């Protein structure tokens, strides 16, 4: 099968790569674009390790064909920090609370949490747990994750109200 041109925006930058029409967005991100934050944990959309944002919505990139991203805006964990490399408040809270253990799930959890906080700036503990429920942590660091996400929500609230 002939490769096709995938043109989209990834982390705010225009991207154009040639991909096989049958590969997943996850494979295109990792293999063709060189972004290794999203991981393949299960390949069936059950673990959340491959979570990215597509046009602002949470997507399991292992389930989406790369060509379905044509013309769309993709954000990966590499695009969560600001342009000057200042950590996003979620990333900062995860570091300060010692959330990363093996680290495999962290990019997906952060992307799910970022989407949650964009939709719901003041989530309850139950809403946070529901918001990251599609992300499996092998090290079972959920309590620290919830604490860090709650703290990040508090840090982001003044920024959001200033907009």
DRENZANU-857356 format. One record per residue: x, y, z of N, C-alpha, C, O in turn; residue number from 1; chain; residue in one letter. Coordinates in steps of 0.05 Angstrom, whole numbers, padded with zeros to 5 digits. Each point is the difference from the previous one (the first is absolute). Layout:
N
(site (X, Y, Z), (X, Y, Z), (X, Y, Z), (X, Y, Z), NUM, 'A', 'A')
...
This chain:
163
(site (00017, -00023, 00000), (-00017, 00023, 00000), (00018, 00025, 00000), (00020, 00000, 00014), 1, 'A', 'X')
(site (-00028, 00020, -00029), (00016, 00024, -00002), (-00004, 00018, 00025), (-00022, 00001, 00011), 2, 'A', 'X')
(site (00043, 00011, -00003), (-00002, 00019, 00023), (-00016, 00024, -00008), (-00001, 00008, -00023), 3, 'A', 'X')
(site (-00011, 00004, 00044), (-00016, 00024, -00004), (00010, 00022, 00017), (00014, -00004, 00020), 4, 'A', 'X')
(site (-00019, 00029, -00028), (00009, 00023, 00015), (-00019, 00005, 00024), (-00024, 00004, -00004), 5, 'A', 'X')
(site (00036, -00003, 00027), (-00015, 00008, 00024), (00008, 00028, 00007), (00023, 00005, 00008), 6, 'A', 'X')
(site (-00041, 00014, -00010), (00005, 00028, 00007), (-00018, 00006, 00024), (-00024, -00003, -00002), 7, 'A', 'X')
(site (00036, 00011, 00023), (-00015, 00008, 00024), (00017, 00019, 00017), (00023, 00006, -00008), 8, 'A', 'X')
(site (-00034, 00002, 00030), (00016, 00017, 00019), (00005, -00017, 00024), (-00018, -00011, 00012), 9, 'A', 'X')
(site (00043, 00009, -00004), (00008, -00015, 00024), (00014, 00019, 00019), (00021, 00011, -00006), 10, 'A', 'X')
(site (-00032, -00009, 00029), (00011, 00018, 00021), (00005, 00028, -00010), (00020, 00012, 00006), 11, 'A', 'X')
(site (-00039, -00002, -00022), (00001, 00027, -00010), (00017, 00004, -00025), (00001, 00022, -00011), 12, 'A', 'X')
(site (00011, -00043, 00001), (00018, 00002, -00024), (-00013, -00015, -00023), (-00009, -00023, 00004), 13, 'A', 'X')
(site (00010, 00034, -00028), (-00010, -00015, -00023), (00019, -00023, -00006), (00024, 00002, 00001), 14, 'A', 'X')
(site (-00036, -00025, -00007), (00015, -00024, -00006), (-00011, -00012, -00026), (-00024, -00001, -00005), 15, 'A', 'X')
(site (00043, -00009, -00011), (-00007, -00014, -00024), (00018, -00024, -00003), (00025, 00003, -00003), 16, 'A', 'X')
(site (-00036, -00027, 00004), (00016, -00024, -00003), (-00014, -00020, -00018), (-00025, 00001, -00004), 17, 'A', 'X')
(site (00040, -00019, -00008), (-00011, -00021, -00016), (-00004, -00025, 00018), (00018, -00009, 00013), 18, 'A', 'X')
(site (-00042, -00001, -00014), (-00006, -00024, 00017), (-00016, -00020, -00016), (-00014, 00007, -00019), 19, 'A', 'X')
(site (00016, -00032, 00027), (-00017, -00021, -00011), (-00029, 00006, 00010), (-00003, 00008, 00023), 20, 'A', 'X')
(site (-00017, -00012, -00040), (-00027, 00007, 00008), (-00012, -00017, 00023), (-00021, 00006, 00011), 21, 'A', 'X')
(site (00035, -00028, -00005), (-00011, -00019, 00020), (00014, 00003, 00027), (-00007, -00014, 00019), 22, 'A', 'X')
(site (00026, 00033, -00016), (00013, 00002, 00026), (-00017, 00018, 00019), (-00015, 00017, -00009), 23, 'A', 'X')
(site (00019, -00021, 00035), (-00014, 00015, 00020), (00013, 00027, 00004), (00023, 00005, -00007), 24, 'A', 'X')
(site (-00039, 00013, 00019), (00011, 00026, 00008), (00024, -00004, 00019), (00020, 00015, -00002), 25, 'A', 'X')
(site (-00023, -00034, 00020), (00022, -00005, 00019), (00026, -00007, -00015), (00021, 00011, 00006), 26, 'A', 'X')
(site (-00023, -00029, -00025), (00024, -00007, -00016), (00011, 00023, -00015), (00025, 00004, -00002), 27, 'A', 'X')
(site (-00042, 00012, -00010), (00009, 00024, -00015), (00014, 00020, 00019), (00021, 00010, -00007), 28, 'A', 'X')
(site (-00033, -00006, 00030), (00013, 00018, 00019), (00027, -00009, 00009), (00020, 00015, 00000), 29, 'A', 'X')
(site (-00018, -00041, 00006), (00025, -00011, 00010), (00021, -00004, -00022), (00023, 00008, 00002), 30, 'A', 'X')
(site (-00031, -00021, -00023), (00019, -00009, -00021), (00006, 00021, -00021), (00022, 00002, -00009), 31, 'A', 'X')
(site (-00043, 00013, 00001), (00004, 00019, -00022), (00005, 00028, 00009), (00014, 00015, -00013), 32, 'A', 'X')
(site (-00025, -00007, 00036), (00003, 00027, 00010), (00021, 00001, 00022), (00011, 00022, 00006), 33, 'A', 'X')
(site (-00006, -00044, 00007), (00022, -00001, 00020), (-00008, 00008, 00028), (00017, 00007, 00016), 34, 'A', 'X')
(site (-00043, -00008, -00010), (-00010, 00007, 00027), (-00005, -00026, 00015), (-00018, -00015, -00007), 35, 'A', 'X')
(site (00034, 00010, 00027), (-00001, -00026, 00014), (-00015, 00002, 00027), (00000, -00020, 00015), 36, 'A', 'X')
(site (-00013, 00042, -00009), (-00015, 00003, 00024), (-00023, -00020, 00001), (-00003, -00016, 00019), 37, 'A', 'X')
(site (-00015, 00016, -00039), (-00022, -00020, 00000), (00012, -00028, -00003), (00018, -00004, -00017), 38, 'A', 'X')
(site (-00028, -00014, 00032), (00011, -00027, 00001), (-00021, -00020, -00009), (-00024, 00005, 00002), 39, 'A', 'X')
(site (00032, -00028, -00013), (-00019, -00021, -00005), (00002, -00020, 00024), (00020, -00013, 00004), 40, 'A', 'X')
(site (-00041, 00013, 00011), (-00001, -00019, 00022), (-00016, -00025, -00007), (00009, -00022, 00006), 41, 'A', 'X')
(site (-00032, 00026, -00018), (-00017, -00023, -00006), (-00007, -00003, -00030), (-00004, -00022, -00009), 42, 'A', 'X')
(site (00003, 00044, -00005), (-00007, 00000, -00028), (-00030, -00004, -00005), (-00008, -00003, -00023), 43, 'A', 'X')
(site (-00007, 00003, 00045), (-00029, -00003, -00003), (-00017, 00022, 00013), (-00024, -00002, 00002), 44, 'A', 'X')
(site (00038, 00024, 00005), (-00014, 00023, 00012), (-00009, -00004, 00029), (-00017, 00015, 00009), 45, 'A', 'X')
(site (00027, -00035, 00004), (-00009, -00006, 00028), (00018, 00012, 00022), (-00010, 00003, 00022), 46, 'A', 'X')
(site (00035, 00004, -00029), (00018, 00008, 00022), (00005, 00030, 00002), (00008, 00009, 00022), 47, 'A', 'X')
(site (-00012, 00006, -00043), (00004, 00029, 00001), (00028, 00010, -00004), (00005, 00024, 00000), 48, 'A', 'X')
(site (00015, -00042, -00003), (00027, 00009, -00003), (00005, 00016, -00025), (00019, 00016, -00002), 49, 'A', 'X')
(site (-00036, -00019, -00018), (00003, 00014, -00026), (-00018, 00025, -00002), (-00003, 00011, -00022), 50, 'A', 'X')
(site (-00008, -00002, 00044), (-00019, 00023, 00000), (00013, 00025, -00011), (00021, 00009, 00009), 51, 'A', 'X')
(site (-00035, 00004, -00028), (00007, 00026, -00011), (-00026, 00016, -00002), (-00021, -00011, 00004), 52, 'A', 'X')
(site (00024, 00036, -00011), (-00023, 00017, -00006), (-00002, 00004, -00030), (00020, 00006, -00013), 53, 'A', 'X')
(site (-00043, -00010, 00002), (-00006, 00005, -00029), (-00022, 00021, 00000), (-00023, -00006, 00009), 54, 'A', 'X')
(site (00029, 00029, -00019), (-00019, 00023, 00000), (-00011, 00004, 00028), (-00024, 00005, 00003), 55, 'A', 'X')
(site (00041, -00008, 00018), (-00008, 00005, 00027), (-00014, -00023, 00014), (-00007, 00003, 00024), 56, 'A', 'X')
(site (00003, -00025, -00037), (-00014, -00023, 00012), (00020, -00022, 00005), (00019, -00004, -00015), 57, 'A', 'X')
(site (-00023, -00011, 00037), (00017, -00022, 00007), (-00005, -00023, -00019), (-00022, -00008, -00006), 58, 'A', 'X')
(site (00045, -00003, -00005), (-00002, -00022, -00020), (00021, -00021, 00007), (00023, 00007, 00008), 59, 'A', 'X')
(site (-00030, -00032, -00010), (00019, -00022, 00001), (00013, -00002, -00027), (-00012, -00010, -00019), 60, 'A', 'X')
(site (00036, 00020, 00017), (00013, 00002, -00027), (00006, -00027, -00012), (00006, -00002, -00024), 61, 'A', 'X')
(site (-00007, -00019, 00040), (00004, -00027, -00011), (-00025, -00010, -00016), (00002, -00020, -00014), 62, 'A', 'X')
(site (-00024, 00034, 00018), (-00025, -00009, -00013), (-00007, 00018, -00024), (-00019, -00006, -00015), 63, 'A', 'X')
(site (00033, 00028, 00011), (-00006, 00019, -00021), (00020, -00004, -00023), (00024, 00000, 00005), 64, 'A', 'X')
(site (-00034, -00002, -00029), (00019, -00001, -00023), (00013, 00027, -00003), (-00013, 00021, 00004), 65, 'A', 'X')
(site (00038, -00021, -00012), (00015, 00025, -00003), (-00015, 00018, -00020), (-00001, 00025, 00004), 66, 'A', 'X')
(site (-00009, -00036, -00026), (-00013, 00017, -00020), (-00026, 00013, 00010), (-00009, 00019, -00012), 67, 'A', 'X')
(site (-00002, -00029, 00033), (-00023, 00013, 00012), (00007, 00027, 00014), (-00017, 00016, 00006), 68, 'A', 'X')
(site (00043, -00012, -00002), (00010, 00024, 00012), (00006, 00022, -00020), (00008, 00022, 00007), 69, 'A', 'X')
(site (-00012, -00028, -00032), (00006, 00019, -00022), (-00016, 00026, 00005), (-00024, 00000, 00004), 70, 'A', 'X')
(site (00039, 00023, -00003), (-00012, 00026, 00004), (-00008, 00006, 00029), (-00013, 00021, 00005), 71, 'A', 'X')
(site (00019, -00038, 00013), (-00008, 00004, 00028), (00023, 00009, 00017), (00023, 00000, -00008), 72, 'A', 'X')
(site (-00030, 00009, 00033), (00020, 00009, 00019), (00004, -00022, 00021), (-00018, -00008, 00013), 73, 'A', 'X')
(site (00043, -00001, -00012), (00008, -00021, 00019), (00018, 00012, 00021), (00017, 00016, -00006), 74, 'A', 'X')
(site (-00022, -00023, 00031), (00017, 00008, 00022), (00009, -00025, 00015), (-00017, -00016, 00008), 75, 'A', 'X')
(site (00043, 00013, -00004), (00011, -00022, 00015), (00012, 00011, 00025), (00001, 00024, 00005), 76, 'A', 'X')
(site (00009, -00042, 00012), (00013, 00008, 00025), (00023, 00020, -00006), (00006, 00018, 00016), 77, 'A', 'X')
(site (00007, -00021, -00039), (00022, 00018, -00007), (-00010, 00028, -00004), (00016, 00019, 00002), 78, 'A', 'X')
(site (-00041, -00015, -00007), (-00012, 00027, -00004), (-00014, 00011, 00025), (-00013, 00021, -00002), 79, 'A', 'X')
(site (00015, -00035, 00024), (-00015, 00009, 00024), (00015, 00023, 00014), (-00013, 00019, 00009), 80, 'A', 'X')
(site (00039, -00020, -00008), (00015, 00022, 00012), (-00001, 00024, -00018), (-00008, -00002, -00024), 81, 'A', 'X')
(site (00014, 00026, 00034), (-00001, 00024, -00016), (00024, 00001, -00019), (00019, -00016, 00002), 82, 'A', 'X')
(site (-00020, 00034, -00021), (00021, 00002, -00021), (00028, 00005, 00012), (00020, -00007, -00012), 83, 'A', 'X')
(site (-00019, 00020, 00036), (00026, 00005, 00012), (00008, -00023, 00019), (00019, 00003, 00016), 84, 'A', 'X')
(site (-00033, -00026, -00019), (00006, -00024, 00016), (-00008, 00001, 00029), (00007, -00017, 00015), 85, 'A', 'X')
(site (-00022, 00038, -00008), (-00011, 00000, 00027), (-00021, -00022, 00002), (-00018, -00003, -00016), 86, 'A', 'X')
(site (00020, -00013, 00037), (-00018, -00022, 00004), (-00029, 00010, 00003), (-00005, 00020, 00012), 87, 'A', 'X')
(site (-00013, -00035, -00023), (-00029, 00005, 00005), (-00004, -00005, 00030), (00013, -00017, 00012), 88, 'A', 'X')
(site (-00032, 00031, 00000), (-00005, -00004, 00029), (-00006, -00030, 00007), (00007, -00008, 00022), 89, 'A', 'X')
(site (-00019, -00007, -00040), (-00003, -00029, 00005), (00026, -00014, 00002), (00005, -00016, 00018), 90, 'A', 'X')
(site (00013, 00022, -00037), (00026, -00013, 00000), (00016, 00007, 00025), (00012, -00017, 00013), 91, 'A', 'X')
(site (-00014, 00043, -00005), (00014, 00009, 00024), (-00011, -00014, 00024), (00016, -00009, 00017), 92, 'A', 'X')
(site (-00042, 00007, -00014), (-00012, -00013, 00023), (00007, -00030, 00001), (00005, -00011, 00021), 93, 'A', 'X')
(site (-00004, -00002, -00045), (00007, -00028, 00000), (00029, -00004, 00010), (00005, -00019, 00015), 94, 'A', 'X')
(site (00012, 00036, -00023), (00028, -00002, 00009), (00002, 00005, 00030), (00013, -00016, 00014), 95, 'A', 'X')
(site (-00025, 00038, -00004), (00001, 00007, 00028), (-00012, -00022, 00018), (00009, -00004, 00023), 96, 'A', 'X')
(site (-00030, -00009, -00033), (-00013, -00021, 00016), (00012, -00028, -00004), (-00010, -00020, 00011), 97, 'A', 'X')
(site (00031, 00018, -00027), (00013, -00025, -00005), (-00018, -00021, -00013), (00001, -00024, 00006), 98, 'A', 'X')
(site (-00018, 00034, -00025), (-00019, -00018, -00013), (00014, -00021, -00017), (-00006, -00024, 00002), 99, 'A', 'X')
(site (00025, 00033, -00020), (00012, -00020, -00018), (00015, -00021, 00015), (00018, 00006, 00016), 100, 'A', 'X')
(site (-00024, -00031, -00021), (00015, -00022, 00011), (00015, -00013, -00024), (00023, 00007, -00005), 101, 'A', 'X')
(site (-00036, -00025, -00008), (00013, -00011, -00024), (-00002, 00020, -00023), (00016, 00001, -00018), 102, 'A', 'X')
(site (-00037, 00016, 00019), (-00004, 00022, -00019), (-00014, -00008, -00026), (-00006, 00018, -00016), 103, 'A', 'X')
(site (00000, -00043, 00012), (-00012, -00008, -00026), (-00028, 00013, -00004), (-00005, 00008, -00023), 104, 'A', 'X')
(site (-00011, -00006, 00043), (-00027, 00010, -00003), (-00002, 00030, 00000), (-00020, 00012, -00009), 105, 'A', 'X')
(site (00041, 00002, 00019), (-00001, 00028, 00006), (-00008, 00018, -00024), (-00017, 00017, 00004), 106, 'A', 'X')
(site (00028, -00021, -00028), (-00008, 00018, -00022), (-00030, -00002, -00005), (-00013, 00020, -00004), 107, 'A', 'X')
(site (00002, -00044, 00004), (-00029, -00003, -00005), (-00017, 00011, 00022), (-00021, 00012, -00005), 108, 'A', 'X')
(site (00030, -00016, 00030), (-00015, 00011, 00023), (00000, 00030, -00001), (-00021, 00013, 00005), 109, 'A', 'X')
(site (00044, -00001, -00010), (00002, 00029, -00002), (-00018, 00011, -00022), (-00013, 00021, 00004), 110, 'A', 'X')
(site (00012, -00034, -00027), (-00017, 00009, -00021), (-00030, -00002, 00007), (-00016, 00018, -00007), 111, 'A', 'X')
(site (00009, -00040, 00020), (-00028, -00003, 00009), (-00007, 00021, 00021), (-00021, 00012, -00001), 112, 'A', 'X')
(site (00040, -00007, 00019), (-00005, 00020, 00021), (-00001, 00028, -00011), (-00017, 00016, 00009), 113, 'A', 'X')
(site (00033, -00010, -00029), (00000, 00027, -00012), (-00027, 00005, -00014), (-00012, 00021, 00003), 114, 'A', 'X')
(site (00002, -00042, -00016), (-00027, 00003, -00013), (-00021, 00004, 00021), (-00019, 00016, -00004), 115, 'A', 'X')
(site (00020, -00031, 00025), (-00019, 00002, 00022), (-00001, 00029, 00011), (-00021, 00011, 00003), 116, 'A', 'X')
(site (00045, 00000, 00002), (00001, 00026, 00012), (-00008, 00022, -00019), (-00009, 00022, 00008), 117, 'A', 'X')
(site (00012, -00027, -00034), (-00009, 00020, -00020), (-00030, 00000, -00001), (-00013, 00021, -00005), 118, 'A', 'X')
(site (00001, -00044, 00009), (-00030, -00003, -00001), (-00012, 00007, 00027), (-00022, 00012, 00001), 119, 'A', 'X')
(site (00035, -00019, 00021), (-00010, 00003, 00027), (00022, 00011, 00017), (00015, -00015, 00012), 120, 'A', 'X')
(site (-00012, 00042, -00009), (00022, 00011, 00014), (00001, -00006, 00030), (00021, 00002, 00013), 121, 'A', 'X')
(site (-00043, -00010, -00001), (-00001, -00006, 00029), (-00013, -00027, 00005), (-00021, -00002, 00012), 122, 'A', 'X')
(site (00034, -00020, -00021), (-00012, -00026, 00003), (00002, -00010, 00029), (00019, 00006, 00015), 123, 'A', 'X')
(site (-00039, -00022, -00007), (00001, -00013, 00026), (00019, -00024, -00002), (00009, -00007, -00022), 124, 'A', 'X')
(site (-00003, -00005, 00044), (00017, -00024, 00000), (-00013, -00022, -00018), (00014, -00013, -00015), 125, 'A', 'X')
(site (-00040, 00010, 00018), (-00014, -00020, -00016), (00002, 00006, -00030), (00004, -00018, -00016), 126, 'A', 'X')
(site (-00006, 00043, 00009), (00002, 00008, -00028), (00028, -00004, -00011), (00004, -00007, -00023), 127, 'A', 'X')
(site (00016, 00012, 00040), (00028, -00005, -00008), (00004, -00029, -00005), (00011, -00008, -00020), 128, 'A', 'X')
(site (-00020, -00009, 00039), (00003, -00029, -00003), (-00014, -00010, -00025), (00010, -00017, -00014), 129, 'A', 'X')
(site (-00034, 00028, 00008), (-00014, -00007, -00024), (00015, 00009, -00025), (00002, -00014, -00020), 130, 'A', 'X')
(site (00009, 00038, 00022), (00014, 00012, -00023), (00025, -00015, -00008), (00008, 00001, -00024), 131, 'A', 'X')
(site (00005, -00014, 00043), (00024, -00016, -00007), (-00005, -00030, 00000), (00019, -00016, -00001), 132, 'A', 'X')
(site (-00044, 00008, 00003), (-00007, -00028, 00003), (00009, -00017, -00024), (00004, -00024, 00002), 133, 'A', 'X')
(site (-00001, 00036, -00025), (00008, -00014, -00024), (00030, -00004, -00002), (00011, -00010, -00020), 134, 'A', 'X')
(site (00004, 00018, 00041), (00029, -00002, 00001), (00008, -00019, 00022), (-00004, 00005, 00024), 135, 'A', 'X')
(site (00017, -00027, -00032), (00009, -00020, 00020), (00028, 00006, 00009), (00018, 00004, -00017), 136, 'A', 'X')
(site (-00014, -00005, 00043), (00027, 00004, 00012), (00009, -00027, 00011), (-00013, -00011, 00018), 137, 'A', 'X')
(site (00034, 00001, -00028), (00011, -00026, 00009), (00010, 00002, 00029), (00001, -00020, 00014), 138, 'A', 'X')
(site (00008, 00044, -00006), (00011, 00003, 00026), (-00021, 00009, 00021), (00007, 00004, 00023), 139, 'A', 'X')
(site (-00031, -00001, -00032), (-00023, 00008, 00017), (00005, 00026, 00015), (-00005, 00002, 00024), 140, 'A', 'X')
(site (00014, 00019, -00038), (00005, 00026, 00012), (-00024, 00018, -00001), (00004, 00025, -00001), 141, 'A', 'X')
(site (-00028, -00035, 00001), (-00023, 00016, -00004), (-00005, 00022, 00022), (-00008, 00022, -00007), 142, 'A', 'X')
(site (00013, -00029, 00032), (-00005, 00020, 00021), (00017, 00025, -00004), (-00010, 00022, 00002), 143, 'A', 'X')
(site (00036, -00026, -00008), (00017, 00023, -00005), (-00009, 00015, -00025), (00002, 00025, -00001), 144, 'A', 'X')
(site (-00011, -00040, -00019), (-00010, 00013, -00025), (-00023, 00019, 00006), (-00001, 00023, -00009), 145, 'A', 'X')
(site (-00018, -00033, 00024), (-00024, 00015, 00007), (00007, 00025, 00016), (-00010, 00022, -00006), 146, 'A', 'X')
(site (00028, -00025, 00025), (00010, 00023, 00016), (00013, 00021, -00018), (-00005, 00024, 00002), 147, 'A', 'X')
(site (00022, -00033, -00020), (00015, 00018, -00018), (-00019, 00014, -00019), (00003, 00024, -00006), 148, 'A', 'X')
(site (-00023, -00039, -00005), (-00019, 00012, -00019), (-00017, 00021, 00014), (-00005, 00022, -00011), 149, 'A', 'X')
(site (-00003, -00028, 00036), (-00016, 00019, 00016), (00016, 00026, 00005), (-00010, 00022, -00002), 150, 'A', 'X')
(site (00036, -00026, 00009), (00017, 00023, 00005), (00004, 00017, -00026), (00000, 00024, 00001), 151, 'A', 'X')
(site (00004, -00038, -00023), (00003, 00014, -00026), (-00025, 00016, -00007), (00002, 00022, -00011), 152, 'A', 'X')
(site (-00025, -00033, 00017), (-00025, 00014, -00005), (-00001, 00026, 00016), (-00008, 00021, -00011), 153, 'A', 'X')
(site (00017, -00022, 00036), (00001, 00024, 00016), (00019, 00021, -00011), (-00005, 00024, 00000), 154, 'A', 'X')
(site (00028, -00034, -00011), (00020, 00018, -00011), (-00009, 00012, -00027), (00006, 00023, -00006), 155, 'A', 'X')
(site (-00022, -00038, -00009), (-00009, 00009, -00026), (-00024, 00019, 00002), (-00005, 00016, -00018), 156, 'A', 'X')
(site (-00010, -00018, 00040), (-00025, 00016, 00003), (00005, 00030, -00004), (-00015, 00013, -00015), 157, 'A', 'X')
(site (00035, -00001, 00029), (00004, 00029, -00004), (00008, 00007, -00029), (-00008, 00021, -00010), 158, 'A', 'X')
(site (00023, -00039, -00003), (00008, 00005, -00028), (-00025, 00000, -00018), (-00002, 00016, -00018), 159, 'A', 'X')
(site (-00016, -00034, 00023), (-00024, -00002, -00017), (-00019, 00023, 00005), (-00012, 00010, -00020), 160, 'A', 'X')
(site (00010, 00000, 00044), (-00018, 00022, 00006), (00011, 00026, -00011), (-00015, 00020, -00004), 161, 'A', 'X')
(site (00042, -00019, -00001), (00012, 00024, -00010), (-00004, 00003, -00031), (00006, 00021, -00011), 162, 'A', 'X')
(site (-00014, -00042, -00002), (-00004, 00000, -00029), (-00024, 00016, -00008), (-00005, 00002, -00024), 163, 'A', 'X')
